[in-house]
Amino acid sequence: MRNKRRIFEILEIAGEDDRTSRIFDIFLMGLIAFNVLAVVLETVESLFTTYGHVFEAFEFISIIVFSVEYVLRLWTCTESQTFKNPVTGRIRFALSPMALIDILAILPFYLPVMLPLDPRFIRALRLFRLFRLFKMGRYSESLQTLGNVMKAKKEEFVVTIFVLFILLVVASSLIYFVEHDAQPELFSSIPAAMWWGVATLTTVGYGDVYPITPLGKFLGAVIALLGIGMFALPAGILASGFAEELQKKGRKEKKICPHCGKDIDEPS
């Protein structure tokens, strides 16, 4: 049981005095980074032709490491109070977001071995290896802070996305009725006009589809101005969330005197 507890401590985020856990975290972060780099470089045909065997060997070693890590996490998760039950606790752990990312990161290797799959599907399945990038969230305090902000502000994000969707539908509908007669090929339907709506609301403006009638140009200018304001909302929500999260961390990091209950760092 002592070994199980120690493995659990190593697998979790390193404490300030736990050198072994810190080395393990750095090793896995480096392995994840190199895995993502390998996935990207494999798409360069000349590199894959020359160093294909190196990529395959690295993938095999990575799968062994990630598989052992997953099994050890599943075994030691009962050391946490959240997953204390040996059966239901492990099931709940296996269904947790980070555990699902862990299994998706190794699934592309095991599925073709266990099941006869179409080669085209296997190629698409290999892209799932990019899920290994999300494993970084377990070891990076910055990514954890971002995750906390997204959770805290999820309601505001949902409202913003809903408003943006309504604005997109209204803008696409208006431009369709204004431009359809002048450009029936480009604005053939409201769904087709939504491509122009997205490009205009985001102020990207690819230039492949644009209004040519005076009313359409006026409408496009108004929608672009509305888009600037609406797409600034998520940035404001994120900034507010980060400020609140950093304030919370600042309060947690205060050192309290056990005798008087005051902040030790606070000048007397």
VEXLUMNU-966843 format. One record per residue (C-alpha): residue number from 1; x, y, z; residue in three letters. Coordinates in nm, 3 decimals. Layout:
BEGIN
 kolvex      xx      yy      zz mikol
    NUM       X       Y       Z   ALA
...
//
This chain:
BEGIN
 kolvex      xx      yy      zz mikol
      1   0.000   0.000   0.000   MET
      2   0.290   0.233   0.071   ARG
      3   0.427   0.175  -0.280   ASN
      4   0.083   0.238  -0.428   LYS
      5   0.057   0.568  -0.241   ARG
      6   0.405   0.671  -0.355   ARG
      7   0.325   0.592  -0.720   ILE
      8   0.006   0.798  -0.687   PHE
      9   0.208   1.093  -0.553   GLU
     10   0.459   1.067  -0.838   ILE
     11   0.186   1.054  -1.102   LEU
     12   0.009   1.358  -0.961   GLU
     13   0.139   1.715  -1.007   ILE
     14   0.472   1.748  -0.830   ALA
     15   0.491   1.911  -0.491   GLY
     16   0.761   2.165  -0.418   GLU
     17   0.981   1.910  -0.236   ASP
     18   0.909   1.603  -0.451   ASP
     19   1.199   1.586  -0.694   ARG
     20   1.103   1.245  -0.836   THR
     21   0.754   1.363  -0.924   SER
     22   0.893   1.681  -1.079   ARG
     23   1.135   1.480  -1.299   ILE
     24   0.847   1.251  -1.405   PHE
     25   0.629   1.552  -1.497   ASP
     26   0.908   1.710  -1.703   ILE
     27   0.983   1.377  -1.876   PHE
     28   0.618   1.326  -1.976   LEU
     29   0.577   1.686  -2.093   MET
     30   0.885   1.646  -2.310   GLY
     31   0.759   1.314  -2.447   LEU
     32   0.420   1.467  -2.530   ILE
     33   0.586   1.762  -2.707   ALA
     34   0.806   1.530  -2.916   PHE
     35   0.501   1.314  -3.001   ASN
     36   0.312   1.612  -3.137   VAL
     37   0.623   1.716  -3.333   LEU
     38   0.648   1.363  -3.476   ALA
     39   0.283   1.368  -3.587   VAL
     40   0.347   1.697  -3.769   VAL
     41   0.675   1.588  -3.931   LEU
     42   0.530   1.255  -4.049   GLU
     43   0.313   1.446  -4.294   THR
     44   0.628   1.560  -4.479   VAL
     45   0.660   1.280  -4.733   GLU
     46   1.036   1.309  -4.783   SER
     47   1.100   1.287  -4.408   LEU
     48   0.863   0.994  -4.358   PHE
     49   1.018   0.805  -4.651   THR
     50   1.370   0.849  -4.511   THR
     51   1.303   0.821  -4.137   TYR
     52   0.981   0.616  -4.128   GLY
     53   1.145   0.345  -3.915   HIS
     54   1.254   0.609  -3.662   VAL
     55   0.901   0.749  -3.637   PHE
     56   0.759   0.398  -3.589   GLU
     57   1.012   0.309  -3.318   ALA
     58   0.945   0.635  -3.135   PHE
     59   0.569   0.574  -3.159   GLU
     60   0.610   0.222  -3.016   PHE
     61   0.818   0.346  -2.720   ILE
     62   0.571   0.630  -2.656   SER
     63   0.276   0.389  -2.658   ILE
     64   0.448   0.170  -2.397   ILE
     65   0.511   0.470  -2.171   VAL
     66   0.159   0.614  -2.208   PHE
     67  -0.003   0.272  -2.163   SER
     68   0.192   0.201  -1.842   VAL
     69   0.106   0.550  -1.720   GLU
     70  -0.266   0.492  -1.785   TYR
     71  -0.268   0.154  -1.610   VAL
     72  -0.083   0.295  -1.309   LEU
     73  -0.324   0.589  -1.287   ARG
     74  -0.620   0.349  -1.301   LEU
     75  -0.463   0.136  -1.029   TRP
     76  -0.365   0.417  -0.792   THR
     77  -0.667   0.645  -0.842   CYS
     78  -0.834   0.490  -0.534   THR
     79  -0.576   0.675  -0.321   GLU
     80  -0.776   0.988  -0.397   SER
     81  -1.084   1.050  -0.184   GLN
     82  -1.281   1.130  -0.501   THR
     83  -1.228   0.777  -0.642   PHE
     84  -1.190   0.582  -0.318   LYS
     85  -1.424   0.292  -0.408   ASN
     86  -1.218   0.020  -0.584   PRO
     87  -1.488  -0.049  -0.846   VAL
     88  -1.714   0.253  -0.897   THR
     89  -1.424   0.485  -0.817   GLY
     90  -1.215   0.341  -1.100   ARG
     91  -1.513   0.356  -1.337   ILE
     92  -1.570   0.723  -1.252   ARG
     93  -1.197   0.789  -1.295   PHE
     94  -1.195   0.617  -1.636   ALA
     95  -1.483   0.842  -1.745   LEU
     96  -1.320   1.162  -1.620   SER
     97  -1.209   1.411  -1.891   PRO
     98  -0.834   1.365  -1.842   MET
     99  -0.862   0.983  -1.833   ALA
    100  -1.063   0.989  -2.157   LEU
    101  -0.789   1.201  -2.315   ILE
    102  -0.533   0.944  -2.195   ASP
    103  -0.722   0.657  -2.359   ILE
    104  -0.783   0.851  -2.682   LEU
    105  -0.410   0.924  -2.699   ALA
    106  -0.322   0.552  -2.717   ILE
    107  -0.633   0.421  -2.896   LEU
    108  -0.499   0.477  -3.253   PRO
    109  -0.226   0.221  -3.187   PHE
    110  -0.443  -0.058  -3.040   TYR
    111  -0.755  -0.039  -3.260   LEU
    112  -0.589  -0.151  -3.588   PRO
    113  -0.423  -0.438  -3.397   VAL
    114  -0.754  -0.563  -3.251   MET
    115  -0.992  -0.487  -3.540   LEU
    116  -0.962  -0.518  -3.920   PRO
    117  -1.005  -0.158  -4.034   LEU
    118  -1.002   0.019  -4.368   ASP
    119  -0.656   0.176  -4.435   PRO
    120  -0.819   0.517  -4.497   ARG
    121  -0.988   0.498  -4.155   PHE
    122  -0.657   0.402  -3.994   ILE
    123  -0.489   0.709  -4.146   ARG
    124  -0.767   0.929  -4.007   ALA
    125  -0.744   0.750  -3.673   LEU
    126  -0.375   0.836  -3.644   ARG
    127  -0.472   1.202  -3.613   LEU
    128  -0.614   1.111  -3.271   PHE
    129  -0.253   1.103  -3.153   ARG
    130  -0.280   1.481  -3.137   LEU
    131  -0.493   1.424  -2.825   PHE
    132  -0.161   1.366  -2.650   ARG
    133  -0.119   1.742  -2.661   LEU
    134  -0.413   1.777  -2.420   PHE
    135  -0.229   1.558  -2.170   LYS
    136  -0.017   1.866  -2.109   MET
    137  -0.312   2.007  -1.916   GLY
    138  -0.236   1.769  -1.630   ARG
    139   0.117   1.903  -1.581   TYR
    140   0.091   2.269  -1.685   SER
    141  -0.038   2.515  -1.425   GLU
    142  -0.109   2.767  -1.701   SER
    143  -0.336   2.525  -1.888   LEU
    144  -0.509   2.434  -1.562   GLN
    145  -0.572   2.804  -1.499   THR
    146  -0.722   2.834  -1.849   LEU
    147  -0.942   2.532  -1.779   GLY
    148  -1.063   2.684  -1.450   ASN
    149  -1.146   3.010  -1.629   VAL
    150  -1.343   2.827  -1.900   MET
    151  -1.540   2.638  -1.634   LYS
    152  -1.612   2.950  -1.430   ALA
    153  -1.725   3.150  -1.734   LYS
    154  -1.904   2.874  -1.925   LYS
    155  -2.247   3.038  -1.887   GLU
    156  -2.121   3.370  -2.026   GLU
    157  -1.957   3.187  -2.319   PHE
    158  -2.279   2.997  -2.395   VAL
    159  -2.480   3.321  -2.397   VAL
    160  -2.221   3.490  -2.622   THR
    161  -2.217   3.197  -2.869   ILE
    162  -2.598   3.197  -2.877   PHE
    163  -2.610   3.572  -2.953   VAL
    164  -2.344   3.530  -3.224   LEU
    165  -2.543   3.247  -3.381   PHE
    166  -2.859   3.462  -3.389   ILE
    167  -2.661   3.748  -3.543   LEU
    168  -2.518   3.511  -3.806   LEU
    169  -2.864   3.381  -3.903   VAL
    170  -3.011   3.732  -3.924   VAL
    171  -2.714   3.868  -4.125   ALA
    172  -2.715   3.572  -4.366   SER
    173  -3.091   3.595  -4.417   SER
    174  -3.081   3.969  -4.489   LEU
    175  -2.790   3.946  -4.733   ILE
    176  -2.960   3.654  -4.910   TYR
    177  -3.277   3.855  -4.980   PHE
    178  -3.075   4.162  -5.084   VAL
    179  -2.816   3.987  -5.307   GLU
    180  -2.993   3.676  -5.436   HIS
    181  -3.130   3.836  -5.754   ASP
    182  -2.798   4.006  -5.836   ALA
    183  -2.577   3.704  -5.760   GLN
    184  -2.791   3.386  -5.765   PRO
    185  -2.485   3.158  -5.787   GLU
    186  -2.304   3.300  -5.482   LEU
    187  -2.610   3.372  -5.266   PHE
    188  -2.817   3.073  -5.375   SER
    189  -2.962   3.008  -5.027   SER
    190  -2.939   3.125  -4.669   ILE
    191  -2.700   2.840  -4.572   PRO
    192  -2.477   2.940  -4.866   ALA
    193  -2.490   3.303  -4.751   ALA
    194  -2.371   3.195  -4.405   MET
    195  -2.017   3.156  -4.542   TRP
    196  -2.022   3.527  -4.625   TRP
    197  -2.180   3.595  -4.283   GLY
    198  -1.900   3.417  -4.096   VAL
    199  -1.626   3.587  -4.301   ALA
    200  -1.785   3.930  -4.247   THR
    201  -1.871   3.896  -3.877   LEU
    202  -1.517   3.781  -3.802   THR
    203  -1.387   4.068  -4.023   THR
    204  -1.171   3.815  -4.215   VAL
    205  -1.319   3.899  -4.556   GLY
    206  -1.168   3.639  -4.790   TYR
    207  -1.303   3.823  -5.094   GLY
    208  -1.446   3.517  -5.268   ASP
    209  -1.804   3.624  -5.189   VAL
    210  -1.908   3.988  -5.145   TYR
    211  -2.215   4.209  -5.207   PRO
    212  -2.233   4.421  -5.523   ILE
    213  -2.561   4.608  -5.474   THR
    214  -2.561   4.943  -5.287   PRO
    215  -2.796   4.808  -5.019   LEU
    216  -2.587   4.493  -4.988   GLY
    217  -2.267   4.695  -4.940   LYS
    218  -2.434   4.909  -4.673   PHE
    219  -2.563   4.598  -4.499   LEU
    220  -2.216   4.440  -4.516   GLY
    221  -2.058   4.746  -4.352   ALA
    222  -2.311   4.743  -4.068   VAL
    223  -2.266   4.368  -4.009   ILE
    224  -1.886   4.403  -4.008   ALA
    225  -1.907   4.676  -3.742   LEU
    226  -2.142   4.460  -3.534   LEU
    227  -1.901   4.169  -3.570   GLY
    228  -1.611   4.372  -3.430   ILE
    229  -1.809   4.441  -3.114   GLY
    230  -1.955   4.093  -3.074   MET
    231  -1.630   3.903  -3.125   PHE
    232  -1.460   4.124  -2.867   ALA
    233  -1.695   3.983  -2.600   LEU
    234  -1.517   3.644  -2.558   PRO
    235  -1.185   3.825  -2.513   ALA
    236  -1.339   4.042  -2.241   GLY
    237  -1.491   3.740  -2.068   ILE
    238  -1.155   3.560  -2.074   LEU
    239  -0.972   3.865  -1.937   ALA
    240  -1.226   3.899  -1.655   SER
    241  -1.201   3.528  -1.576   GLY
    242  -0.821   3.535  -1.564   PHE
    243  -0.826   3.836  -1.329   ALA
    244  -1.068   3.657  -1.093   GLU
    245  -0.867   3.333  -1.104   GLU
    246  -0.539   3.512  -1.026   LEU
    247  -0.705   3.693  -0.735   GLN
    248  -0.822   3.357  -0.597   LYS
    249  -0.470   3.216  -0.625   LYS
    250  -0.331   3.525  -0.453   GLY
    251  -0.566   3.473  -0.160   ARG
    252  -0.477   3.103  -0.136   LYS
    253  -0.106   3.174  -0.132   GLU
    254  -0.130   3.408   0.168   LYS
    255   0.059   3.272   0.470   LYS
    256  -0.158   3.282   0.781   ILE
    257  -0.007   3.291   1.129   CYS
    258  -0.139   2.992   1.332   PRO
    259  -0.142   3.202   1.651   HIS
    260  -0.306   3.531   1.556   CYS
    261  -0.470   3.434   1.226   GLY
    262  -0.325   3.732   1.038   LYS
    263  -0.140   3.738   0.708   ASP
    264   0.231   3.688   0.784   ILE
    265   0.334   3.896   0.481   ASP
    266   0.107   4.184   0.579   GLU
    267   0.306   4.472   0.733   PRO
    268   0.215   4.536   1.097   SER
//
